[in-house]
């Protein structure tokens, strides 16, 4: 199943509207949610692509 970004935004706004009963608040909440998802994904990708640092062996 594939979802476009527009469909995702629409579904998030609809879900938040049902929770908050306020369209403007719902759009802000959807925006914050998408920003968090994109930030988390970018952080995860950066960590996966970062070179592994060597550790010194302690005796």
DRENKEFI-63918 format. One line per 2 residues: number of its first residue (from 1); for each residue x, y, z of N, C-alpha, C. Coordinates in nm, 2 decimals, always signed. Layout:
BEGIN
NUM	X/Y/Z/X/Y/Z/X/Y/Z | ... $
# end
This chain:
BEGIN
1	+0.08/-0.12/+0.00/+0.00/+0.00/+0.00/+0.09/+0.12/+0.00 | +0.06/+0.22/-0.09/+0.14/+0.34/-0.10/+0.05/+0.46/-0.06 $
3	+0.11/+0.55/+0.00/+0.04/+0.67/+0.04/+0.12/+0.79/-0.01 | +0.05/+0.89/-0.07/+0.12/+1.01/-0.11/+0.13/+1.10/+0.01 $
5	+0.22/+1.20/+0.00/+0.24/+1.30/+0.11/+0.11/+1.38/+0.13 | +0.04/+1.41/+0.02/-0.08/+1.48/+0.03/-0.19/+1.40/+0.11 $
7	-0.20/+1.27/+0.08/-0.29/+1.19/+0.15/-0.26/+1.18/+0.30 | -0.13/+1.17/+0.33/-0.08/+1.16/+0.47/-0.12/+1.29/+0.54 $
9	-0.09/+1.40/+0.48/-0.13/+1.53/+0.54/-0.28/+1.54/+0.57 | -0.35/+1.50/+0.47/-0.50/+1.51/+0.48/-0.55/+1.42/+0.59 $
11	-0.50/+1.30/+0.60/-0.54/+1.20/+0.71/-0.50/+1.26/+0.84 | -0.38/+1.31/+0.85/-0.34/+1.37/+0.98/-0.43/+1.48/+1.03 $
13	-0.45/+1.57/+0.93/-0.54/+1.69/+0.97/-0.68/+1.64/+1.01 | -0.73/+1.54/+0.93/-0.87/+1.49/+0.97/-0.86/+1.43/+1.11 $
15	-0.76/+1.35/+1.14/-0.75/+1.29/+1.27/-0.74/+1.39/+1.38 | -0.65/+1.49/+1.36/-0.64/+1.59/+1.47/-0.77/+1.68/+1.48 $
17	-0.84/+1.70/+1.37/-0.96/+1.77/+1.38/-1.07/+1.70/+1.46 | -1.07/+1.57/+1.45/-1.16/+1.49/+1.53/-1.12/+1.50/+1.68 $
19	-0.99/+1.51/+1.71/-0.95/+1.52/+1.85/-0.97/+1.66/+1.90 | -0.93/+1.77/+1.83/-0.93/+1.90/+1.88/-1.06/+1.98/+1.84 $
21	-1.13/+1.94/+1.74/-1.25/+2.01/+1.69/-1.21/+2.16/+1.65 | -1.09/+2.17/+1.60/-1.04/+2.30/+1.55/-0.95/+2.28/+1.43 $
23	-0.99/+2.34/+1.32/-0.92/+2.31/+1.19/-0.78/+2.37/+1.20 | -0.76/+2.49/+1.25/-0.63/+2.56/+1.25/-0.54/+2.48/+1.35 $
25	-0.58/+2.44/+1.46/-0.50/+2.36/+1.55/-0.46/+2.23/+1.49 | -0.56/+2.17/+1.42/-0.53/+2.04/+1.35/-0.42/+2.06/+1.25 $
27	-0.42/+2.17/+1.17/-0.31/+2.18/+1.07/-0.18/+2.21/+1.14 | -0.18/+2.28/+1.25/-0.05/+2.30/+1.32/+0.00/+2.17/+1.38 $
29	-0.09/+2.09/+1.44/-0.05/+1.96/+1.49/+0.00/+1.87/+1.38 | -0.06/+1.87/+1.27/-0.02/+1.78/+1.16/+0.12/+1.83/+1.11 $
31	+0.14/+1.96/+1.10/+0.27/+2.01/+1.06/+0.38/+1.97/+1.16 | +0.35/+1.98/+1.29/+0.45/+1.94/+1.39/+0.48/+1.79/+1.38 $
33	+0.38/+1.71/+1.36/+0.40/+1.57/+1.35/+0.49/+1.53/+1.23 | +0.46/+1.59/+1.12/+0.54/+1.57/+1.00/+0.69/+1.61/+1.02 $
35	+0.70/+1.73/+1.08/+0.84/+1.78/+1.11/+0.92/+1.68/+1.20 | +0.85/+1.63/+1.30/+0.91/+1.53/+1.39/+0.95/+1.40/+1.32 $
37	+0.86/+1.36/+1.23/+0.89/+1.23/+1.15/+1.01/+1.25/+1.06 | +1.01/+1.37/+0.99/+1.12/+1.39/+0.90/+1.25/+1.41/+0.98 $
39	+1.25/+1.48/+1.09/+1.37/+1.50/+1.17/+1.42/+1.37/+1.22 | +1.33/+1.28/+1.27/+1.37/+1.15/+1.33/+1.43/+1.07/+1.21 $
41	+1.37/+1.07/+1.10/+1.42/+0.99/+0.98/+1.56/+1.04/+0.94 | +1.58/+1.18/+0.94/+1.71/+1.23/+0.90/+1.82/+1.20/+1.00 $
43	+1.78/+1.20/+1.13/+1.88/+1.16/+1.23/+1.92/+1.02/+1.22 | +1.82/+0.93/+1.20/+1.84/+0.79/+1.18/+1.93/+0.76/+1.06 $
45	+1.91/+0.83/+0.95/+1.99/+0.81/+0.83/+2.13/+0.86/+0.86 | +2.15/+0.97/+0.93/+2.28/+1.02/+0.96/+2.36/+0.93/+1.04 $
47	+2.29/+0.87/+1.14/+2.36/+0.77/+1.23/+2.40/+0.64/+1.15 | +2.31/+0.60/+1.06/+2.35/+0.48/+0.98/+2.46/+0.50/+0.89 $
49	+2.48/+0.63/+0.84/+2.58/+0.66/+0.74/+2.71/+0.70/+0.81 | +2.71/+0.73/+0.94/+2.83/+0.77/+1.01/+2.93/+0.66/+1.02 $
51	+3.06/+0.69/+1.00/+3.16/+0.59/+1.01/+3.17/+0.54/+1.16 | +3.19/+0.42/+1.18/+3.21/+0.36/+1.31/+3.35/+0.40/+1.36 $
53	+3.35/+0.45/+1.48/+3.47/+0.50/+1.54/+3.54/+0.38/+1.61 | +3.67/+0.37/+1.59/+3.75/+0.26/+1.66/+3.75/+0.29/+1.81 $
55	+3.75/+0.18/+1.88/+3.76/+0.20/+2.03/+3.90/+0.15/+2.07 | +3.96/+0.22/+2.16/+4.09/+0.17/+2.21/+4.07/+0.06/+2.31 $
57	+4.15/-0.04/+2.30/+4.14/-0.15/+2.39/+4.21/-0.12/+2.52 | +4.14/-0.14/+2.63/+4.20/-0.12/+2.76/+4.25/-0.25/+2.82 $
59	+4.36/-0.24/+2.88/+4.42/-0.36/+2.94/+4.41/-0.36/+3.09 $
# end
